[in-house]
Amino acid sequence: MPASLKRCAFGVTMTIKDLVITSRTLWKHPAFTLTAVLTIALGVGANTAIFSVTNAVLLRPLPYKDPARLVIAGMDLRKRNVKDLPLSNADYIDLREGTKALFEDMAGVFTGRTVVSRDDGTPEQIRFAIVTTNFFQVTGAKIQLGRDFTPQDGMPQPAATNVQGPAPSPLPQFAILSYEYFQKRFGGNAAILGHTMTFPGRPGPVIAGVLAPGFRLYFPSAADQEAAPDIWIANRLDYDAANRNDFSIVPVGRLKDGASLANAQSAADIVAADARKHFTIDQTAGFYLTLAPLQQHLVAEVRPAVLALMGSVVFLLLIACANVANLLLVRSSLREHEFAVRAALGAARWRLIAPLLLEATLLAVMGTVLGLALAWAGIHELRTFAPANLPRLDDVRIDGFVLVYTALAGLAAAAIFGIAPAWRASKPALMNVLRGPSRTAGFASGASLRNMVVMAEVALSFVLLIGSGLMFRSFLELQRVDPGFDPHNLLTFQIISAGRKDTPAERAVAMRQIDDRLRAIPGVQSVTASFPFPLTGDFSPIRWGTEEALKDPTKFQATEFQIVRPGYFETMHTALLEGRAFTDDDNLPGRDRVIIDDLLARKAFPKESPISKHILIRLRSPEPEAVEIVGVVAHQRTTSLAEVGREQTYFTDAFLNYGAVRSWAIRTGNDPAAYAEVVRRAIKEIDPSLLVTEIETADSAVYRAQAGTWFSLLLISVFAMVAATLAGIGLYGVLSTVVRQRTPEVGVRMALGAERSDIIQLIVLQGLRLSAIGIALGIVAAFVLGRVIAAMLVGVKSTDPATFAGVIVVFLAISTLASWLPARRAAALDPTKALREQ
């Protein structure tokens, strides 16, 4: 056999032998092995779980054709502080034509909900999308059955003419069903293709095809778009005749291969500048077009939180590695006499290093496997309480990429906590070790390295505790935020009709019937209706201004508007600050009256009462019209508790010819959730075609509005508590080693008259010195890394002194406890036995 093969065979034999010996060694020390494996599992498991979220949300490409080249467009009205609005159809056409040199194609979509009639006549709410006929080509969606839209499906409806004769026949609309709705509604029956669906009071679209399973829209939650429409309808709107003030369409384009986003944005800037030049409202509002990669736009809101959580678990893994490294350093110190003897007998350095590296690898493998199991269970829990604005939550899973990351994390852990002990073992101080007592000589070497590891643990844990403390402060601030209404004992729901009420008078009668029936329910104190409701995010801005805006249109500003029925503010328990609330007399045609909130009142009439004064608004027509202010109420939060939001104006239902409100609320004397079924039955008694949907307590809406902060707080707090515990254990382990190392010294001190308190003070002060250095390093790191978490905070700065002071006190308490336990044991030593070890 060649010498090289002999050496290879010898190496394999020795490796297998070392593996068997190392496995037996770990088996003989179950407490050490279990502690190390659990510590690694916590670090690796947390990393795997959070990385699976990071991968699904930030890293995994969207399931579209060439997703990296997909761009979404939005509209900003910079002079009114309005951002990321949909475009009007006319602006969409301008953008598409003005950027066609850089885009392969551009499509548009807007979504909503409507009610259709089932075959038995009962109502059913469905989600719909109105799309340009090229939408599925741009996104790369596949058609499972039937056909895709054709350009003819999007031809505008023929306009009426003044020529005598029959009016032109309307062109049919065409629709494509989602695969899921096709299965649920039609049982997968392909015979439905070519048939017309039934919509309330009018013919529905002709079903042209069925999408392949799983197709979804990926827009951020703030865009208020339906993620999974049941039916996709081809848009037959006449773009040239469309109202430029009707903002609804969201453009999505595919850049040409080699075209850059910067060049596309420059082309969009030219389109916006041309619009500002030709259209006064665009010029006075500060109309701009913004382009962004679709995936980047999707995750922009949640990116800071996800990155902060990812950073937290990386810190946690480093702390876990440091803890295991300290355990291995202590074990290698105990074996340093053995390593010195082996080195003195001529053992090669790699033969000293190999057993410790193999031990570290085995621990890492076992910890990684257990951590993977913990991550699998943790992902299920993450899906349960993750906030609704976290996109692609259903895609969070352990896939091949996550497994590779987990393996690398385990490998990195083995390297981090295995190298330091192996490096120490490969360089034994032969003379010092062999001359000293075998029990304590090993502890003397490596003390500096163990201290450094503990200080690093303390610093990393301190940063996590600071993050947890800041998130806790933010959560407390959210609890103190007044949403502008009382959510307790309030049940909200939507009532949608499958049958159309053709005249305003008929719609007014229907609204009164619903109001009267709900008031008749025992236990209901008051009833109201609105659209939208606070904290739903369904708001849209309109223009408002004072009389000076007629001379200078740049004075027009944006306000959120809300359509309400009389009794809204009384039912919501929103404070009336001045004037009066709406009455039934206000809810009649021709009563052009408005209630404003205190934000708008201070902005419009800063030094005088706004009651009986007029403001100009644009809601019913392109031209502004004057409305009389009859009351001022407290501001309500519209989308988030974390942000004050835009000022608000309130109109009665009659202002838009009735029927605009569809969100209802009842205030009850006890648990509002108990009224859900009673409400459904009551509405069914009025009209079986009425559908009650989205029924929930207002408390649930408030909880949902702070779910993102709660989610981050919970996870970071868990990681911080685990980290602080590991750091405390690490400090305890080092000081326990110090006690054993200084046993003879303690014996001498006690023999010379030292009191127990002196011994305790000696050990505790040493632990506090290590902690103080670690805390100092942690303070510097927390200041530097504070900007990462700053975007997630509410009402508190990332450098908040109270949080830093509180965490310092908490960590010093942990350090004192971790130091006191070994110090107490040192003080209990028998001086005679201690001196025998000298």
C-alpha positions in Angstrom: 0.0 0.0 0.0 1.4 3.5 -0.9 2.6 5.6 2.0 -0.1 8.3 1.2 -2.9 5.8 1.4 -1.5 4.4 4.7 -1.5 7.9 6.1 -5.0 8.5 4.9 -6.3 5.2 6.4 -4.5 6.0 9.6 -6.1 9.5 9.8 -9.6 8.0 9.2 -9.0 5.4 11.9 -7.9 8.0 14.4 -10.8 10.2 13.5 -13.3 7.4 14.1 -11.5 6.5 17.3 -11.6 10.1 18.5 -15.3 10.3 17.6 -16.0 7.3 19.7 -13.9 8.5 22.6 -15.5 12.0 22.5 -19.0 10.6 22.4 -18.3 8.5 25.5 -16.8 11.5 27.2 -19.9 13.6 26.6 -22.2 10.7 27.6 -20.3 10.5 30.9 -21.0 14.1 31.7 -24.7 14.5 31.0 -25.2 17.8 32.9 -22.5 19.5 30.9 -23.7 18.0 27.6 -27.3 18.8 28.2 -26.5 22.4 29.2 -24.4 23.0 26.2 -26.8 21.4 23.7 -29.8 23.3 25.1 -27.9 26.5 25.0 -26.9 26.0 21.4 -30.5 24.8 20.5 -31.9 28.1 21.8 -29.6 30.2 19.8 -29.8 28.2 16.6 -33.6 27.6 16.9 -34.3 31.3 17.4 -32.1 32.1 14.4 -33.8 29.5 12.2 -37.3 30.7 13.1 -36.6 34.4 12.5 -34.5 33.7 9.4 -37.5 31.8 8.0 -39.5 35.0 8.4 -36.7 37.1 7.0 -36.3 34.8 4.0 -40.1 34.7 3.2 -40.6 38.5 3.7 -37.3 40.1 2.5 -35.3 37.6 0.5 -37.5 35.1 -1.4 -38.4 36.5 -4.8 -42.1 37.2 -5.5 -43.8 34.4 -7.4 -44.1 36.4 -10.5 -42.3 36.3 -13.9 -38.9 38.0 -13.5 -39.9 39.7 -10.3 -36.7 41.7 -10.0 -37.8 43.8 -13.0 -41.3 44.5 -11.7 -41.9 48.1 -10.7 -44.9 49.7 -8.9 -46.0 53.3 -9.4 -47.7 55.7 -7.0 -48.7 59.3 -6.9 -47.5 61.9 -4.4 -49.2 65.3 -3.7 -46.3 66.9 -2.0 -47.8 70.3 -1.3 -50.6 68.5 0.6 -48.4 65.9 2.3 -50.1 63.0 0.6 -48.0 60.0 -0.5 -48.4 56.8 -2.5 -51.9 57.2 -3.8 -53.2 55.2 -6.7 -53.4 57.0 -10.1 -56.3 58.1 -12.1 -56.9 56.1 -15.3 -55.8 59.1 -17.4 -52.6 59.5 -15.4 -52.0 55.8 -15.8 -52.2 56.1 -19.6 -49.8 59.2 -19.5 -47.3 57.2 -17.4 -47.5 54.1 -19.6 -47.1 56.1 -22.8 -44.3 58.4 -21.4 -42.2 55.5 -20.2 -42.8 52.9 -22.9 -39.2 53.2 -24.1 -38.1 51.7 -20.7 -40.9 49.3 -19.9 -41.7 46.1 -21.8 -45.3 46.6 -20.7 -47.4 48.3 -17.9 -50.6 47.0 -16.4 -53.1 48.4 -13.8 -55.3 47.0 -11.1 -57.7 48.1 -8.4 -59.7 45.8 -6.1 -62.7 45.9 -3.8 -65.5 43.8 -2.4 -69.1 43.3 -3.7 -72.1 41.1 -3.2 -73.4 38.5 -5.7 -76.3 36.2 -5.6 -75.9 32.5 -5.3 -78.1 30.1 -7.3 -80.5 29.9 -4.4 -80.8 33.7 -4.2 -78.8 34.1 -0.9 -76.1 36.9 -0.9 -72.4 36.2 -1.0 -69.6 38.7 -0.6 -66.7 38.3 -3.0 -63.5 40.0 -3.6 -63.0 41.5 -7.1 -60.2 43.0 -9.1 -60.6 45.3 -12.1 -57.5 44.9 -14.3 -56.2 46.0 -17.7 -56.3 43.2 -20.2 -52.5 42.7 -20.1 -52.2 42.3 -16.3 -51.6 38.5 -16.3 -49.0 38.8 -19.1 -47.1 41.4 -17.0 -47.2 39.4 -13.8 -46.7 36.0 -15.5 -49.9 34.4 -14.1 -50.9 31.1 -15.7 -54.4 30.3 -17.0 -55.6 26.9 -15.9 -58.8 26.7 -17.9 -60.3 28.8 -20.7 -58.4 31.8 -22.0 -56.7 35.0 -20.9 -58.0 38.4 -21.6 -57.6 39.9 -25.1 -57.2 43.5 -26.1 -60.8 43.5 -27.4 -62.0 42.7 -23.9 -60.8 46.1 -22.8 -62.3 48.2 -25.6 -64.3 51.1 -24.1 -68.1 50.8 -24.1 -69.6 52.6 -27.1 -70.8 56.2 -26.3 -74.4 57.2 -26.8 -75.0 59.4 -29.9 -77.4 62.2 -30.6 -78.4 60.5 -33.9 -81.9 59.1 -33.8 -82.1 55.4 -33.7 -81.4 52.6 -31.3 -78.7 53.1 -28.7 -75.5 51.1 -29.3 -75.6 47.8 -27.5 -73.2 47.6 -24.5 -70.3 45.3 -24.9 -70.1 42.3 -22.5 -67.6 42.3 -19.7 -65.3 39.4 -19.3 -63.9 37.8 -16.1 -61.4 35.3 -15.1 -62.0 33.4 -11.8 -59.4 32.5 -9.2 -58.9 28.7 -9.1 -60.0 28.7 -5.4 -63.3 30.5 -6.1 -63.9 28.3 -9.1 -63.7 25.2 -6.9 -65.7 26.7 -4.0 -68.5 28.3 -6.0 -68.8 26.0 -9.1 -67.2 22.8 -7.8 -64.6 22.8 -10.6 -67.2 22.4 -13.3 -65.5 23.6 -16.6 -69.0 24.0 -18.2 -69.3 27.3 -16.4 -66.9 28.8 -19.0 -68.7 31.1 -21.4 -71.7 31.6 -19.0 -72.6 34.9 -17.3 -72.5 35.4 -13.6 -75.4 37.1 -11.7 -74.7 40.4 -10.1 -77.3 42.3 -8.1 -79.6 44.2 -10.3 -77.5 43.9 -13.5 -75.9 41.3 -15.7 -72.5 40.1 -14.6 -69.4 39.3 -16.6 -68.9 36.4 -18.9 -66.5 33.9 -17.4 -63.7 33.5 -19.9 -61.1 31.5 -17.9 -59.8 30.3 -14.6 -56.4 31.1 -13.1 -53.9 28.5 -12.0 -53.9 27.9 -8.2 -52.3 30.2 -5.7 -52.1 33.5 -7.6 -52.1 36.5 -5.3 -51.5 40.2 -5.3 -48.5 41.4 -3.2 -49.1 44.9 -2.1 -48.4 46.4 1.3 -51.3 46.5 3.8 -51.4 50.3 3.6 -52.4 50.1 -0.1 -55.7 48.6 1.0 -55.8 46.1 -1.8 -57.4 42.6 -1.7 -54.6 40.0 -1.8 -56.7 37.2 -3.3 -59.5 38.4 -5.5 -62.2 35.8 -6.4 -62.9 37.3 -9.7 -60.8 39.4 -12.1 -62.7 41.6 -14.5 -61.3 43.2 -17.6 -61.4 47.0 -17.5 -63.5 48.6 -20.3 -63.2 52.2 -19.0 -62.8 54.9 -21.6 -59.5 56.3 -20.4 -59.7 59.5 -22.5 -63.1 60.4 -20.9 -62.1 59.4 -17.4 -62.0 61.8 -14.5 -58.4 62.8 -13.6 -59.6 63.3 -10.0 -60.8 59.7 -9.6 -57.7 57.9 -8.1 -58.1 54.1 -8.2 -55.6 52.3 -10.4 -52.3 50.9 -9.2 -49.8 50.6 -12.1 -47.3 47.7 -12.3 -44.7 47.6 -15.0 -41.9 45.4 -16.2 -38.6 47.1 -17.0 -36.9 46.1 -20.2 -33.9 44.0 -19.9 -31.0 46.4 -19.1 -33.2 49.4 -18.3 -32.6 51.0 -14.9 -35.1 52.2 -12.3 -33.3 55.6 -12.2 -33.9 56.1 -15.9 -37.5 55.0 -15.6 -38.0 57.5 -12.7 -36.5 60.3 -14.8 -39.0 59.5 -17.5 -41.8 59.5 -14.9 -40.6 62.8 -13.6 -41.1 64.3 -17.1 -44.6 62.9 -17.3 -45.4 64.4 -13.9 -43.9 67.7 -14.9 -46.0 67.8 -18.0 -49.1 67.1 -16.0 -48.3 70.0 -13.6 -47.9 72.2 -16.6 -51.2 71.4 -18.2 -53.5 70.7 -15.3 -53.9 73.4 -12.6 -54.9 70.9 -9.8 -51.7 68.9 -10.4 -49.6 72.1 -10.2 -51.3 73.4 -7.0 -51.2 70.0 -5.3 -47.6 69.2 -6.2 -48.2 66.1 -8.3 -45.3 63.7 -8.6 -45.0 60.1 -9.7 -42.8 57.7 -7.8 -41.5 54.3 -8.9 -40.2 51.5 -6.7 -39.3 47.9 -7.1 -42.4 45.9 -6.3 -40.8 43.7 -3.7 -39.0 46.6 -2.0 -42.3 48.5 -1.9 -44.1 45.5 -0.4 -41.7 45.2 2.6 -40.8 48.9 3.2 -43.1 49.2 6.2 -41.9 46.0 8.0 -38.2 45.9 6.9 -36.9 47.7 10.1 -38.8 45.4 12.4 -37.7 42.2 10.6 -34.0 43.4 10.5 -34.2 44.3 14.2 -35.5 40.8 15.0 -32.8 39.2 12.9 -30.1 41.2 14.6 -31.6 40.2 18.0 -31.3 36.5 17.2 -27.8 36.8 15.9 -26.8 38.5 19.2 -28.6 35.6 21.0 -26.6 33.0 19.0 -23.3 34.9 19.8 -24.3 34.9 23.5 -25.1 31.2 23.4 -21.8 30.5 21.7 -19.9 32.6 24.3 -21.7 30.6 27.1 -20.7 27.3 25.6 -17.2 28.6 25.0 -16.8 29.3 28.7 -18.1 25.8 29.5 -15.5 24.3 27.2 -12.8 26.6 28.5 -13.4 25.4 32.0 -13.4 21.8 30.8 -10.2 22.3 28.9 -8.6 24.0 32.0 -9.5 20.9 34.0 -7.7 18.8 31.4 -4.7 21.1 31.0 -2.5 18.8 33.1 -3.4 15.9 30.8 -2.6 18.1 27.7 0.7 19.1 29.2 1.7 15.5 29.8 0.7 14.5 26.3 2.7 17.5 24.9 5.7 16.6 27.0 5.5 13.0 25.5 5.7 14.5 22.0 2.0 14.7 20.9 1.6 16.8 17.8 -0.5 20.0 18.2 -3.3 18.7 16.0 -3.6 15.7 18.3 -4.3 18.1 21.2 -6.7 20.3 19.2 -8.7 17.5 17.5 -10.6 16.1 20.5 -11.8 19.5 21.6 -12.8 20.6 18.1 -14.6 17.2 17.6 -16.3 17.7 21.0 -17.5 21.2 19.9 -18.7 19.8 16.6 -20.7 17.1 18.2 -22.3 19.6 20.6 -23.1 21.9 17.7 -24.7 19.1 15.6 -26.9 18.0 18.5 -27.8 21.5 19.3 -28.6 22.4 15.7 -30.9 19.3 15.3 -32.7 20.2 18.5 -32.8 23.9 17.4 -34.4 22.9 14.1 -37.2 21.1 16.0 -37.7 24.2 18.2 -37.8 26.4 15.1 -40.4 24.2 13.5 -42.7 24.6 16.5 -41.8 28.3 16.8 -42.8 29.1 13.2 -46.3 27.8 13.9 -46.6 30.1 16.9 -45.2 33.0 14.9 -47.9 32.7 12.3 -50.5 32.7 15.1 -49.7 36.1 16.6 -47.8 37.9 13.8 -49.3 41.3 12.8 -51.5 41.5 9.7 -49.1 43.9 8.0 -46.4 41.3 7.8 -46.5 40.3 4.1 -46.2 36.7 2.8 -46.8 35.2 6.2 -48.2 32.1 4.7 -44.9 31.6 2.9 -42.9 31.3 6.1 -41.5 27.8 6.3 -38.3 25.8 6.6 -37.2 25.3 3.1 -33.8 24.4 1.6 -32.4 27.9 1.9 -33.4 28.0 5.6 -31.8 24.6 6.1 -28.5 25.8 4.6 -28.6 28.8 6.9 -29.3 26.6 9.9 -26.4 24.3 9.0 -24.1 27.4 8.6 -25.3 28.8 11.9 -24.5 25.5 13.6 -21.1 25.4 11.9 -20.4 28.9 12.9 -21.4 28.2 16.4 -19.0 25.2 16.5 -16.2 27.4 15.2 -16.9 30.3 17.6 -17.1 28.3 20.8 -14.7 25.5 19.8 -11.7 27.5 18.6 -10.9 29.3 21.8 -10.7 26.2 24.0 -8.8 24.3 21.3 -6.3 27.2 20.9 -5.7 27.2 24.7 -5.2 23.5 24.8 -2.7 23.5 22.0 -0.3 25.8 24.0 -0.1 24.4 27.5 2.4 26.1 29.8 4.3 22.8 30.5 6.4 23.8 33.5 3.8 25.8 35.3 1.1 23.1 34.8 3.3 20.1 35.7 4.7 21.8 38.8 1.3 23.0 40.1 -1.4 20.9 41.7 -3.4 19.2 39.0 -6.8 20.3 40.4 -6.2 24.0 40.4 -3.3 24.7 38.1 -5.5 24.5 35.0 -7.9 27.1 36.2 -5.1 29.7 36.5 -4.4 29.7 32.7 -7.1 31.0 30.4 -8.7 33.3 33.1 -8.3 36.4 30.9 -9.9 34.7 28.0 -12.8 33.5 30.1 -13.3 37.0 31.5 -13.3 38.5 28.0 -15.9 36.0 26.9 -18.1 37.0 29.8 -17.7 40.7 29.2 -18.8 40.1 25.6 -21.8 38.2 26.8 -22.8 41.0 29.1 -22.4 43.6 26.4 -24.5 41.7 23.9 -27.1 40.9 26.4 -27.2 44.6 27.5 -28.0 45.7 23.9 -30.8 43.2 23.7 -32.2 44.3 27.0 -32.1 47.9 25.8 -34.0 47.0 22.7 -36.6 45.2 24.9 -36.8 48.1 27.2 -37.4 50.6 24.4 -40.1 48.4 22.9 -41.7 48.1 26.3 -41.7 51.9 26.6 -43.2 52.2 23.2 -45.9 49.7 24.1 -46.8 51.7 27.2 -46.9 54.9 25.1 -49.4 53.2 22.8 -51.6 52.2 25.8 -51.8 55.9 26.7 -52.7 57.0 23.2 -56.3 58.2 23.0 -57.8 56.9 19.7 -60.5 59.6 19.9 -63.3 57.1 20.7 -64.1 54.6 23.4 -63.6 51.1 21.9 -65.0 49.2 25.0 -68.5 47.7 24.6 -68.6 48.6 20.9 -69.4 46.1 18.2 -68.6 47.0 14.6 -69.7 45.2 11.4 -70.6 45.9 7.7 -74.0 45.5 6.1 -74.0 44.9 2.4 -77.0 44.6 0.2 -77.3 42.1 -2.7 -80.3 44.0 -4.0 -79.9 47.5 -5.3 -81.9 50.5 -4.0 -82.3 52.7 -7.0 -83.3 56.0 -5.5 -81.9 58.1 -2.6 -85.3 58.0 -1.0 -85.4 54.2 -1.1 -81.8 54.0 0.3 -82.7 56.4 3.1 -85.7 54.3 4.1 -83.6 51.1 4.1 -81.0 52.8 6.4 -83.7 53.9 8.9 -85.1 50.4 9.0 -81.7 48.9 9.9 -81.2 51.6 12.5 -84.6 51.1 14.1 -84.2 47.3 14.2 -80.8 47.4 15.8 -82.0 49.8 18.4 -84.7 47.4 19.3 -82.2 44.7 20.4 -82.3 44.4 24.2 -79.1 45.7 25.7 -78.2 47.9 22.8 -77.7 51.5 24.0 -77.1 53.3 20.8 -76.5 52.7 17.0 -74.6 54.5 14.3 -73.2 53.9 10.9 -70.1 55.3 9.1 -67.7 54.8 6.3 -65.0 54.2 7.0 -64.4 53.5 10.7 -61.4 54.7 12.7 -58.2 52.5 12.6 -59.4 50.6 9.5 -57.0 52.3 7.0 -59.8 52.8 4.5 -59.5 56.6 4.4 -59.0 58.7 1.3 -58.0 62.4 1.3 -60.0 65.2 -0.3 -59.2 68.9 -0.7 -60.2 71.6 1.7 -59.4 75.2 2.0 -60.6 78.6 3.3 -61.8 81.4 1.1 -58.2 82.5 0.4 -57.7 79.2 -1.5 -60.1 80.5 -4.2 -57.5 83.2 -5.0 -54.5 81.0 -4.4 -55.2 77.3 -5.1 -51.9 76.3 -3.5 -53.6 77.0 -0.2 -55.8 73.9 -0.6 -54.7 71.1 1.7 -55.7 67.5 2.3 -58.1 66.1 4.8 -59.5 62.6 5.5 -63.3 62.5 5.1 -65.9 60.3 6.8 -69.6 59.8 6.0 -71.6 59.3 9.2 -75.2 59.0 10.4 -76.5 61.2 13.2 -75.5 59.8 16.6 -72.1 58.8 15.4 -70.1 60.8 17.9 -72.5 60.0 20.7 -72.2 56.2 20.0 -68.4 56.4 19.6 -68.0 58.5 22.7 -66.0 61.0 20.8 -65.7 64.3 22.7 -67.6 67.2 21.3 -65.4 70.2 21.8 -67.4 73.0 20.3 -70.8 73.5 18.6 -73.1 70.6 18.2 -73.2 67.1 16.7 -75.3 66.1 13.7 -79.1 65.8 14.0 -81.7 64.1 11.8 -82.3 67.5 10.2 -78.7 67.6 9.0 -79.2 64.3 7.3 -81.5 65.6 4.6 -80.6 66.6 1.0 -79.4 70.2 0.6 -78.0 70.5 4.2 -74.4 71.2 3.3 -73.0 71.1 6.8 -69.8 69.6 8.2 -68.2 68.8 11.5 -64.4 69.0 11.7 -61.9 67.8 14.2 -59.7 69.9 16.4 -56.6 69.5 14.2 -58.4 71.1 11.2 -60.0 73.7 13.4 -56.6 74.9 14.7 -55.2 74.9 11.2 -58.1 76.7 9.5 -59.1 79.2 12.2 -56.2 79.3 14.7 -57.4 82.3 16.7 -61.2 82.2 16.4 -64.1 79.8 16.7 -64.9 77.9 13.5 -68.6 77.5 14.3 -70.9 78.9 11.6 -67.9 79.6 9.3 -67.4 77.9 6.0 -64.6 75.9 4.4 -64.3 74.8 0.8 -64.2 71.1 0.0 -64.1 68.9 -3.1 -66.0 65.7 -2.7 -69.1 65.7 -4.9 -67.7 67.6 -7.9 -64.4 68.7 -9.4 -65.0 72.2 -8.3 -64.8 73.2 -4.6 -68.0 73.9 -2.8 -68.7 75.8 0.5 -70.0 73.9 3.6 -70.9 75.3 7.0 -69.1 74.1 10.1 -71.6 73.2 12.9 -69.3 71.4 15.3 -65.7 70.5 16.4 -64.8 67.1 17.8 -61.7 65.4 19.2 -59.4 63.9 16.6 -59.7 60.2 15.8 -56.8 58.0 14.8 -57.6 56.8 11.3 -55.0 54.1 10.6 -52.5 53.7 13.4 -52.2 54.5 17.1 -48.5 55.3 16.5 -49.3 58.3 14.2 -51.6 61.2 14.7 -52.7 61.1 11.1 -54.3 63.8 9.0 -57.1 66.2 10.0 -60.6 65.0 9.5 -64.0 66.2 8.1 -67.4 64.6 8.7 -70.4 64.7 6.4 -73.9 63.2 6.8 -75.0 60.2 4.8 -77.4 62.6 2.9 -74.5 64.6 1.6 -73.7 61.7 -0.9 -77.4 60.8 -1.6 -77.5 58.1 1.1 -76.1 54.6 1.1 -72.4 55.6 1.3 -72.2 54.2 4.8 -71.9 50.5 5.2 -70.0 50.1 8.5 -72.3 50.0 11.5 -71.6 50.0 15.2 -73.7 49.3 18.3 -72.8 50.2 21.9 -73.9 47.7 24.4 -74.1 47.5 28.2 -72.0 44.3 28.4 -69.8 42.1 26.3 -70.4 43.3 22.7 -69.1 40.0 21.2 -72.2 38.3 22.6 -74.4 40.3 20.2 -72.9 39.0 17.0 -75.5 36.3 16.2 -78.3 38.5 17.5 -77.3 41.2 15.0 -77.1 38.7 12.1 -80.6 37.4 12.9 -82.0 40.9 13.2 -80.6 42.0 9.8 -81.8 38.8 8.2 -85.4 39.6 9.4 -85.3 43.0 7.7 -84.1 41.7 4.3 -82.7 38.2 3.5 -80.5 39.8 0.8 -78.6 41.8 3.4 -75.2 40.4 4.3 -73.4 41.0 7.7 -69.7 40.8 7.3 -66.5 41.7 9.2 -68.2 41.7 12.6 -65.7 42.3 15.5 -65.4 44.3 18.6 -63.7 47.7 18.4 -61.3 46.5 21.1 -60.0 44.0 18.4 -59.4 46.8 16.0 -57.4 48.7 18.7 -55.4 45.6 19.4 -54.7 45.1 15.7 -53.5 48.6 15.4 -50.7 47.9 18.0 -50.1 44.3 16.9 -46.8 45.2 15.2 -45.3 46.8 18.3 -46.6 43.9 20.5 -45.1 41.3 18.1 -41.7 43.0 18.2 -41.9 43.6 21.9 -42.7 40.0 22.7 -40.0 38.5 20.5 -37.2 40.9 21.5 -38.2 40.6 25.2 -38.0 36.8 25.0 -34.6 36.9 23.3 -33.4 39.5 25.8 -34.5 37.4 28.8 -32.9 34.3 27.4 -29.7 36.4 26.7 -29.7 37.9 30.2 -30.1 34.5 31.7 -27.3 33.1 29.6 -25.1 36.0 30.5 -25.9 35.5 34.2 -25.1 31.8 33.9 -21.8 32.6 32.2 -20.8 35.1 34.9 -21.8 32.5 37.5 -19.6 29.9 35.8 -16.6 32.1 35.6 -16.9 33.2 39.2 -17.4 29.6 40.3 -14.1 28.8 38.5 -12.5 31.8 40.2 -13.6 30.4 43.6 -12.0 27.1 42.9 -8.9 28.7 41.5 -8.6 31.0 44.6 -9.5 28.4 47.2 -6.0 28.4 48.7 -6.0 32.2 48.8 -9.4 32.2 50.5 -8.1 29.8 53.1 -5.1 32.0 53.8 -7.3 35.1 54.1 -9.7 33.4 56.5 -6.8 32.0 58.5 -5.5 35.6 58.9 -8.9 36.8 60.2 -10.9 37.7 57.2 -14.7 37.7 57.8 -17.3 36.0 55.6 -18.5 39.4 54.5 -15.0 40.2 53.3 -14.8 37.0 51.2 -18.3 37.7 49.7 -17.3 41.3 48.9 -14.1 40.1 47.3 -15.8 37.7 44.8 -18.9 40.0 44.2 -16.7 43.0 43.4 -14.8 40.9 40.9 -18.0 39.9 39.2 -19.3 43.4 39.2 -16.1 44.7 37.6 -16.5 42.3 34.8 -20.2 43.3 34.4 -19.4 47.0 34.6 -16.9 46.7 31.7 -19.5 44.6 29.7 -22.2 47.2 30.4 -19.9 50.0 29.3 -19.3 48.2 26.0 -23.0 47.5 25.7 -23.9 51.2 26.2 -21.6 52.2 23.3 -23.0 49.4 21.1 -26.6 50.4 22.0 -26.0 54.0 21.1 -24.5 53.0 17.7 -27.2 50.4 16.9 -30.1 52.5 18.2 -30.9 53.8 14.7 -31.8 50.2 13.7 -34.7 50.1 16.1 -35.6 53.9 16.0 -38.2 53.4 13.2 -40.1 50.9 15.4 -40.4 53.2 18.5 -43.4 55.2 19.5 -43.1 58.2 21.8 -39.6 57.4 22.9 -36.1 58.0 21.5 -33.6 55.2 21.0 -31.3 57.0 23.5 -33.9 57.3 26.2 -32.0 57.9 29.5 -34.7 56.3 31.6 -34.6 53.0 29.7 -30.8 52.9 29.8 -30.8 53.6 33.6 -33.4 51.0 34.2 -31.6 48.3 32.2 -28.3 49.1 33.9 -30.0 48.6 37.3 -31.6 45.4 36.2 -28.3 44.1 34.8 -26.4 45.0 37.9 -29.0 43.1 39.9 -28.5 40.0 37.7 -24.8 40.4 38.0 -24.9 40.8 41.7 -27.0 37.6 42.1 -24.8 35.7 39.7 -21.7 36.8 41.7 -23.3 36.3 45.2 -24.0 32.6 44.7 -20.3 31.5 44.2 -19.2 34.2 46.7 -21.5 32.6 49.3 -20.0 29.2 48.6 -16.4 30.7 48.9 -17.3 32.2 52.3 -18.5 28.9 53.6 -15.2 27.1 52.9 -13.3 25.4 55.7 -10.0 27.2 56.0 -8.2 24.0 56.9 -9.4 22.1 53.8 -8.7 25.2 51.7 -5.1 25.4 52.9 -4.5 21.8 52.1 -4.9 22.6 48.4 -1.9 25.0 48.5 
